[in-house]
Amino acid sequence: MGEQKAIENSRRLTTRDSLAADLRALGVDRGMTLLLHSSLSTLGWVCGGAQAVIEAVMDVLGPSGNLVVPAQSGGLSDPAKWKAPPVPQAWWQTIRDTMPAYDPARTPTRNMGAIPELFRTWPGAMRSAHPADSFAASGPNAPTIIEPHALDDPFGEGTPLSRLYDMGASVLLVGVGYDRCTALASGRTPCRTRCAG
């Protein structure tokens, strides 16, 4: 959606402060551990964009809270299994041979949206070592949440999702449905889910 359309579709001016107030009204609170799935475009026009959204969430969580977002880079997988979009079979081996190696600091997210893409580079944020299905986290428990990250089952035991479950984390869906919630892929959903937008 273009910026003009976002402005036209906005019911109100959304700011960092108004987002923080909305989050508090939903029950997001200081010190929580929160797994955020989001779509910036569904919020309409936000003054400050993805940065304002992240700052609003962190304002509400405070320094004792933990924010976690999926930071997946699905392009770092076998091209023979790519479906969205598929690539010609003649390209597969060249892609395998030339794809840059995963680097948590440099590898961009893929199809995750503006908020996760910005958050993975956020000062103090850490990113897990899974090359295709990583998570980024910020807060006092970030190191514990993101590592280790099992390679064989990226959403099962030994992963950020299993530790979020064990911590009693909450899931916040902002402008997305349950079909976007990676916690449901694990079969172990954190105890509280909140939806916004």
Order of alpha helices (4+ residues) and beta strands (2+ residues): alpha-alpha-beta-alpha-beta-alpha-alpha-beta-beta-alpha-alpha-beta-alpha-beta
